[in-house]
Amino acid sequence: MLTPDERVPDAVQTIDDERLVWANFDTLVGILESVLGRDVGSAEASMYVPTEREAFLLRELMRFIYDENLVSGKEDRVLVVGTRRAWDEYHTYDHYFCQPNRSFKPVSHLAFYKDGEIKPEVPKVTGAAESITLDEGTIRDHPKLSRSQEQSLLQAVEKMRENESERYGDTQKVLFLKPDLNLERPVQNDKTASDSNRTVAFVQGHRYVSLSTLRDNPSYTTELEE
């Protein structure tokens, strides 16, 4: 039985039958993300790497699950992105940019991981454009943008053109952000490898943490581990 519930529903618990197995869409999405995260260079020989078409279909399935609100916990979920440039771009352009149609779980906020720490500014996610070309002609009067989204993205694109940014003219996914949460301090990474005390990155690509835990101003990333 596959349901949107965060925990096993009472109706399922009352059925005493070993043939019945329950899972939720959060678990399904987590499995899909792990499959899409595989690549030929890092996957073990026994692990299957999806073809380009299979990866496309899996992403479409994930997008359907998100659009239908079948995953739980959006209000308490923060997307943490590992980044070399997005933190600086946020301060310049007020948005987050990444490859088109990249699949994320529904979240309330976005956090930036850089230089071994989660940065203290955690903006609220107010919307998204899955795939849009970053130039004035495309953005102006775009049918899938609200008036406020159009204006904010136009301002960002004009800055890109003035700065001769390589983003200008690219097709990107855009997350629209609004300043919201400011932590008392950056959250320092103290995550270590399972077989040693060697420090490893808290985020590789992206991951999710609890907003309520982040609001408690943790000092170290291990306090955010589920």
N, C-alpha and C positions, 0 to 999 in steps of 0.2 A: 504494500500500500504506500503510495507516494502522495503526500499532502503538503500544503504550505505551512503547517504548524511549526512553531519553534521547538516544541517538545512533543513527546508521544501523546496523542489525544486520549482522553479517558475512554472513549468508545473502543479504541484499539486495545488498550490495556486490559479491558474486561474480557477480551476474546482469548481464551486459553487454547491456542492451537499453534503448534510449532511450525506449521506451514506458513503462517502469516508473519511477514517481515515488514517493518515500517521504516521509511526513510522520508526525509523532507527535501525540498528543492535546494536548500542551502547546501546539503551534502552533494546533490547531483552537480550543482554548479562548481563546487570545489573540485570534484573529480574531472569535470570538463576543463577547468583551468589547468589542472596538473597535466592533462593530456596535451593541451595546446602549448604548454610551457616546455615540452620536450623538443630536443633538437638532435640532429645526427651526431654532433660533436660531444654532447654531454650525456645523452641517454645510454643506458646500458644496452648491450646487444639484444637482450631479451625483451626490451621495452619497445612497443610499437610507436613509430613516429607517424603522425597523420599526414596524408598528402595535402596538397594545396586545396583541392576541392573538399576533402573531408574537413579540413580546418575551417573552411568557409561555412560549411553546413553546421558545424558545431557552434561557431560564433552566432549564426542565425538562430539556432536553438536557444542559446543563452540570451540573446536579445529578446526573443519571444517571452522567455521566462521573466526577464526584467520588466518588459512592457506590461505583462499581465499581473505584476506585483505578487509573484508567487514566492519570492524570497522574503524572509522576515528581517526585522531589526534595522531598517533604514535609519530611523531616528537616532540610533546609538552607534552607527557605523561611520568610521572615518577611513577614507582612502589615503594611504601613505605611499607616496611615489618616491622611488629612488631616482635622483636626478643630478645631472651635471650642469644643466642650464635652466631648468624650469623655475628654480628659486629666484634667479636673477631676472628671468623673463616676467615672473609674476610682479616684481617690483617695478618693472618698466612698462608692462602692457596690461596688468590686472587680470590676466586670464591664464589658463593652463592649456598647453598645446601638446598633442601627441599624434601618432599615426591614425589615419581615418578608421572609423568603425571599431576602434579598440573597445573590448567589452569590459565593463566594470560593474560590480554589484551596485545597486542603488545606495547612495551614501548621503549623509547630511553635510559633511565637511571634507576638506582636503588638507593633508599635511605634507610637508616637504622634508625628505631625508637627504642630508648632504653633509660631508665632512665629519661623518661619524656621529651625527646627532639629528634628532627631529627638531626642526626650527620652531621657535615659539609662536610665530604667527600662523594661525590655523583658520583660513577663510571658510565661509559657508558656500556650498555649491548651490547655485540658484537655477541652473539649467545647463543644457548641453546641445551642441550641434555636432552630429555624428560625422559629417564629412562636408567641408566647405572650403572653397578656394579663397585664400587670404588676399583679396584685392578689392578695391572700392567698387568696381563694376559688379562683381558677384554679390557682395554683401548688401549693397543699397537696394532696398525694396525686395529683399529675399523673402519668399513666401513662408519659410519655416522659422523665421526669426521674429520675435516680438520687436516692438519699436525700441524699447530700452536695450535689448540685445543688439539690435542693428547699430544703434548709436555708440554703444560701448565698444563694439568690435570695429566699427569704422575708425574710432579714435586710435585704437591699437594698431590697425593696419596703416594708418597715416604715419604713426611713429615708426613703424617698421620700414616704410618707404624712405622716410627721412634718415633713418639710421642705416639704410642699405642692408637691412637684415636679410639673411638667406631664407627666413620664414616667408618673406613677402612673395606672394604668388604661388606658394605651396598649397596643396590640399591637405587639411589637417582636421582632426577632431578637436573641438574647443569645449572646455568647461568654463562656464561663467561663474565668477567668484565675487563674493562680497566680504570685506573684512568683518570678523566676528570675534573669534576667541584668541586671546593673547595669553600664553602661558607665562608663568613667573620666570621661567628659565628654559633653555633648550633641554631636551631629553637626551642624555648621553647614552651611546650604545655600549652595552656591556655583554652582549650576546657572544657566547663562545661555542666552538665546535663540540659536538657530542663526545668525541674521543680524545679531546685535549683541552687545554686552557687557551688555545689560540682564538683571538677575537675574530669573529666573522661578521659580515654585513647584516644588519637587522632587516634591510629591504634589498631585494634583488628584483628589479622591475617594479612590482607594487605588492602591497599587502593591506590588510584591514586591522584596525584596532578599535577599541570601545571609546566612544566619545565621553561617557561618564567617567571612565578611568583616566582619560587624558585631562579632563577638567580638574582632577585631583592633583594636578601638577606633579607627576612622578619625576624622580630624578634620573632613573635609568630605564632602558627599554625592556629589561626583564620584567619590570612591573606591568608591562603591557601585554605580556605573553598570556595567551589563553590557556 
